[in-house]
Amino acid sequence: MIRLLIDGDLPDSQYDVLQAAARHAATVEGVMTPCYVQVVLTDDRGIAALNTAHRGINRPTDVLSFPSIDYPAGDTAGQAEQLLLEEWDADLGASFLGDIIISLPRAREQATQYGHPYERELCYLLVHGLFHLMGYDHQMEEDKRNMRHKEEETLGGIGQIRNMDDVLLQAAREAMKTAYAPYSGFRVGACLQAEDGTLYTGCNVENASFGLTNCGERTAVFKAISEGKRRFSAIAIAADQHAPWPCGACRQVLSEFAPDLRVLITWDDGQVAESTLKDLLPHSFSPATGADAHLLGKERHG
């Protein structure tokens, strides 16, 4: 059980949804010790001041988490209970898990950008903060997938299910932030979905020898292939300027593995468009229509 102590104005209906999210997060993670979390609802100026003081980043972000203990994510060894007992508050009958700060203006802006309800975005930011308090992070790709899986399981458990397209588009936007594009200034991020639901992200990586530049789409594909995936259902591509339809080389690489791939793109202030790889690359040269067919023809006539 995780109890929320909220500092800030919040309608009862929204509080109830956030409290339900916190309870289900505890269930998903298997937290047995009663805990409480201090949640501060602030504005961009307030969260920017905290970013400056604690992270050396002079800008607002959507959510910050400050854990009270070094919580072991997954806690398969059962270490968390002893650590939490050191944070026990007899008056509240619960252990202090940490602080979460949420920027309400940022939550409203992102809800509009991603095309889902404000309440859904608040839930996501809270759950994201809770799993940070419980030891999860997203610096490494595998860690990010584990954390995202926990978040989606929690949100799904209280009926706050995100449209999968929104998940892909948001992941592509996040990947765009790590792009290395000092020459063109055109940052691109991509999120590729394997048929089993696994997500792989990539960004464009430019090079002083321009021909060695790699697009975000191919970065995501190569990561997925290197982990044994061969079949894909959709890709989302994000840019912060104009519509980032994949280049010809990326279309050909994608066609090798998924000629029927759905292609989503987003750019500028949240504009979204959709197509299919078949429409973007008609009469493609792929294992089904190209190389294998030619080899098969040689066998028949050889």
C-alpha positions as CSV (number, residue, x, y, z in Angstrom):
1,M,0.0,0.0,0.0
2,I,1.3,3.4,-1.0
3,R,-0.5,6.5,0.5
4,L,-0.2,9.9,-1.2
5,L,0.1,13.1,0.8
6,I,-0.6,15.8,-1.8
7,D,0.6,19.4,-1.5
8,G,-1.5,21.4,-4.0
9,D,-5.0,21.9,-5.3
10,L,-6.5,18.8,-6.8
11,P,-10.1,17.8,-7.4
12,D,-11.3,14.8,-5.4
13,S,-11.9,12.8,-8.5
14,Q,-8.3,13.2,-9.7
15,Y,-6.9,12.5,-6.2
16,D,-8.9,9.2,-6.2
17,V,-7.4,8.2,-9.5
18,L,-3.9,9.0,-8.5
19,Q,-4.3,7.2,-5.2
20,A,-5.6,4.1,-7.1
21,A,-2.5,4.4,-9.3
22,A,-0.2,4.5,-6.3
23,R,-1.9,1.4,-4.7
24,H,-1.6,-0.6,-7.9
25,A,2.1,0.4,-8.4
26,A,2.7,-1.1,-5.0
27,T,0.9,-4.3,-6.0
28,V,2.8,-4.5,-9.3
29,E,6.2,-4.1,-7.5
30,G,5.2,-6.3,-4.5
31,V,5.7,-3.6,-1.9
32,M,4.4,-5.1,1.4
33,T,5.4,-2.4,3.9
34,P,2.8,0.4,4.2
35,C,4.4,3.5,2.7
36,Y,3.6,7.1,2.0
37,V,4.8,9.6,-0.6
38,Q,4.8,13.3,-0.5
39,V,3.6,14.7,-3.8
40,V,4.1,18.4,-4.5
41,L,2.1,19.9,-7.4
42,T,3.9,23.0,-8.7
43,D,4.4,25.1,-11.8
44,D,7.3,25.3,-14.3
45,R,9.1,28.0,-12.3
46,G,9.0,25.8,-9.1
47,I,10.2,22.7,-10.8
48,A,12.9,24.6,-12.7
49,A,14.2,25.9,-9.3
50,L,14.5,22.4,-8.0
51,N,16.2,21.2,-11.2
52,T,18.8,24.0,-10.8
53,A,19.4,23.3,-7.1
54,H,19.6,19.5,-7.3
55,R,20.6,18.7,-10.9
56,G,22.4,21.7,-12.2
57,I,19.8,22.0,-15.0
58,N,18.2,25.4,-15.3
59,R,14.9,24.5,-17.0
60,P,11.6,23.0,-16.1
61,T,10.8,19.3,-16.5
62,D,7.6,17.3,-16.0
63,V,8.4,15.3,-12.9
64,L,11.2,14.9,-10.3
65,S,11.7,12.1,-7.8
66,F,13.7,12.2,-4.6
67,P,13.8,8.7,-2.9
68,S,14.3,8.3,0.8
69,I,16.2,5.0,0.5
70,D,18.2,3.2,-2.1
71,Y,15.3,1.0,-3.0
72,P,16.4,-2.3,-4.8
73,A,14.3,-2.5,-8.0
74,G,12.6,-5.8,-8.2
75,D,13.7,-6.6,-4.6
76,T,14.0,-10.3,-5.2
77,A,16.2,-10.6,-2.0
78,G,13.6,-8.9,0.2
79,Q,16.0,-6.1,1.2
80,A,13.5,-3.2,0.9
81,E,11.5,-4.0,4.0
82,Q,14.4,-3.5,6.3
83,L,15.4,-0.3,4.6
84,L,11.9,1.0,4.8
85,L,11.6,0.3,8.5
86,E,14.4,2.9,9.0
87,E,11.9,5.5,7.5
88,W,9.0,4.4,9.6
89,D,6.6,7.2,10.8
90,A,4.7,6.0,13.9
91,D,2.1,8.8,13.6
92,L,1.2,7.9,10.0
93,G,1.8,4.1,10.4
94,A,3.8,4.0,7.3
95,S,7.4,4.4,5.9
96,F,8.5,7.4,3.9
97,L,9.2,6.3,0.4
98,G,10.2,9.8,-1.0
99,D,9.1,13.0,-2.7
100,I,7.6,13.4,-6.1
101,I,7.2,16.9,-7.7
102,I,5.0,17.3,-10.7
103,S,4.7,20.4,-12.9
104,L,1.0,20.9,-13.7
105,P,1.5,23.2,-16.7
106,R,3.9,20.7,-18.2
107,A,1.4,17.9,-17.6
108,R,-1.3,19.9,-19.4
109,E,1.0,20.7,-22.3
110,Q,2.1,17.1,-22.7
111,A,-1.5,15.8,-22.5
112,T,-2.3,18.0,-25.5
113,Q,0.8,17.1,-27.3
114,Y,0.3,13.4,-26.9
115,G,-3.5,13.5,-27.5
116,H,-4.7,11.9,-24.3
117,P,-6.7,13.2,-21.3
118,Y,-5.0,15.5,-18.7
119,E,-5.9,12.9,-16.0
120,R,-4.0,10.2,-17.9
121,E,-0.9,12.3,-18.1
122,L,-1.0,13.1,-14.4
123,C,-1.3,9.4,-13.7
124,Y,1.6,8.6,-15.9
125,L,3.9,11.2,-14.3
126,L,3.0,10.0,-10.8
127,V,3.6,6.4,-11.7
128,H,6.9,7.3,-13.5
129,G,7.9,9.1,-10.3
130,L,6.9,6.1,-8.1
131,F,9.0,3.6,-10.0
132,H,12.0,6.0,-9.7
133,L,11.4,5.9,-6.0
134,M,11.4,2.1,-6.2
135,G,14.8,1.9,-7.8
136,Y,14.0,2.0,-11.5
137,D,15.7,4.1,-14.1
138,H,15.8,4.6,-17.9
139,Q,19.4,5.5,-18.7
140,M,20.1,2.2,-20.4
141,E,17.9,0.6,-23.0
142,E,17.1,-2.6,-21.1
143,D,16.4,-0.6,-17.9
144,K,14.1,1.7,-19.8
145,R,12.1,-1.2,-21.2
146,N,11.8,-2.7,-17.7
147,M,10.6,0.6,-16.3
148,R,8.1,1.2,-19.1
149,H,6.7,-2.3,-18.7
150,K,6.1,-1.6,-15.0
151,E,4.5,1.7,-15.8
152,E,2.1,0.3,-18.4
153,E,1.2,-2.6,-16.2
154,T,0.3,-0.2,-13.5
155,L,-1.7,2.2,-15.7
156,G,-3.5,-0.7,-17.4
157,G,-4.5,-2.1,-14.1
158,I,-6.5,1.1,-13.3
159,G,-8.0,1.5,-16.8
160,Q,-5.6,4.3,-17.8
161,I,-4.4,2.4,-21.0
162,R,-2.5,4.4,-23.5
163,N,-3.1,4.0,-27.2
164,M,-0.1,2.1,-28.5
165,D,0.5,4.7,-31.2
166,D,0.9,7.3,-28.4
167,V,3.5,5.0,-26.7
168,L,5.5,4.7,-29.9
169,L,5.3,8.4,-30.7
170,Q,6.3,9.5,-27.2
171,A,9.2,7.0,-27.2
172,A,10.4,8.4,-30.6
173,R,10.2,12.0,-29.2
174,E,12.3,10.9,-26.2
175,A,14.9,9.2,-28.5
176,M,15.1,12.4,-30.6
177,K,16.5,14.2,-27.6
178,T,19.7,12.1,-27.7
179,A,20.4,12.7,-31.4
180,Y,23.9,13.7,-32.5
181,A,23.3,16.2,-35.3
182,P,25.9,18.9,-35.1
183,Y,26.1,19.4,-38.9
184,S,22.5,19.4,-40.1
185,G,20.8,20.4,-36.8
186,F,18.0,18.1,-37.8
187,R,17.4,15.8,-34.9
188,V,15.4,12.6,-35.5
189,G,14.3,9.8,-33.1
190,A,12.6,6.5,-33.9
191,C,10.8,3.8,-32.0
192,L,10.4,0.4,-33.7
193,Q,7.9,-2.2,-32.4
194,A,8.7,-5.9,-32.8
195,E,5.8,-8.3,-33.4
196,D,6.1,-9.5,-29.8
197,G,5.6,-5.9,-28.6
198,T,9.2,-5.1,-27.6
199,L,10.2,-1.6,-28.4
200,Y,13.6,-0.4,-29.8
201,T,14.6,3.2,-30.0
202,G,17.2,5.0,-32.1
203,C,18.4,8.4,-33.1
204,N,20.4,9.9,-36.0
205,V,24.1,9.9,-35.5
206,E,26.0,12.2,-37.9
207,N,29.6,12.1,-38.8
208,A,32.1,14.7,-40.2
209,S,32.4,12.3,-43.2
210,F,28.8,12.8,-44.1
211,G,28.4,9.5,-45.9
212,L,28.9,7.7,-42.6
213,T,25.9,9.3,-41.0
214,N,23.3,6.9,-39.7
215,C,19.6,7.6,-39.5
216,G,17.5,7.1,-36.4
217,E,15.3,4.5,-38.1
218,R,18.3,2.3,-39.0
219,T,19.8,2.8,-35.6
220,A,16.6,1.3,-34.1
221,V,16.5,-1.5,-36.7
222,F,20.1,-2.5,-36.1
223,K,19.6,-2.6,-32.3
224,A,16.6,-4.8,-32.7
225,I,18.3,-7.2,-35.2
226,S,21.4,-7.4,-32.9
227,E,19.0,-8.7,-30.1
228,G,17.5,-11.4,-32.4
229,K,14.3,-9.7,-33.6
230,R,13.4,-10.2,-37.2
231,R,9.7,-9.3,-37.5
232,F,8.2,-5.8,-36.9
233,S,4.8,-4.2,-36.9
234,A,5.2,-0.5,-36.6
235,I,7.7,2.4,-36.4
236,A,7.3,5.9,-35.1
237,I,9.7,8.7,-36.3
238,A,9.9,12.1,-34.6
239,A,11.6,15.4,-35.5
240,D,11.4,18.9,-34.2
241,Q,11.3,20.7,-37.5
242,H,9.5,19.3,-40.6
243,A,7.8,15.9,-41.4
244,P,10.5,13.2,-41.0
245,W,9.4,10.6,-43.6
246,P,12.2,8.0,-43.8
247,C,14.8,8.4,-46.5
248,G,15.2,5.8,-49.3
249,A,18.0,3.9,-47.6
250,C,15.9,3.5,-44.4
251,R,12.9,2.4,-46.4
252,Q,14.9,-0.3,-48.1
253,V,16.4,-1.5,-44.8
254,L,13.0,-1.6,-43.2
255,S,11.6,-3.5,-46.2
256,E,14.1,-6.3,-45.7
257,F,12.2,-7.3,-42.5
258,A,8.8,-5.7,-42.6
259,P,7.4,-4.8,-46.0
260,D,3.9,-4.2,-44.5
261,L,5.2,-2.0,-41.7
262,R,3.0,0.8,-40.4
263,V,4.9,4.2,-40.4
264,L,3.9,7.0,-37.9
265,I,5.6,10.3,-38.0
266,T,5.4,13.4,-35.7
267,W,7.0,16.8,-35.9
268,D,6.9,20.4,-34.8
269,D,4.2,20.9,-32.1
270,G,2.8,17.4,-32.1
271,Q,1.6,17.0,-35.7
272,V,1.1,13.4,-36.7
273,A,0.8,11.6,-40.0
274,E,0.6,7.9,-40.9
275,S,1.4,5.7,-43.9
276,T,2.6,2.2,-44.7
277,L,6.0,1.1,-45.9
278,K,4.3,-0.5,-48.9
279,D,3.0,2.9,-49.9
280,L,6.3,4.6,-49.3
281,L,8.3,2.0,-51.2
282,P,6.1,0.4,-53.9
283,H,7.6,-2.5,-55.9
284,S,10.3,-2.9,-53.2
285,F,13.3,-5.3,-53.6
286,S,12.9,-7.6,-50.5
287,P,13.5,-11.2,-49.6
288,A,9.9,-12.0,-50.7
289,T,10.0,-10.1,-54.0
290,G,13.6,-9.6,-54.8
291,A,16.7,-11.6,-53.8
292,D,14.9,-14.9,-52.9
293,A,12.7,-14.7,-55.9
294,H,15.7,-14.3,-58.2
295,L,17.5,-17.2,-56.5
296,L,14.4,-19.3,-56.8
297,G,14.2,-18.5,-60.5
298,K,17.8,-19.5,-61.0
299,E,17.1,-22.9,-59.3
300,R,14.1,-23.5,-61.5
301,H,16.0,-22.7,-64.7
302,G,19.5,-23.8,-63.8
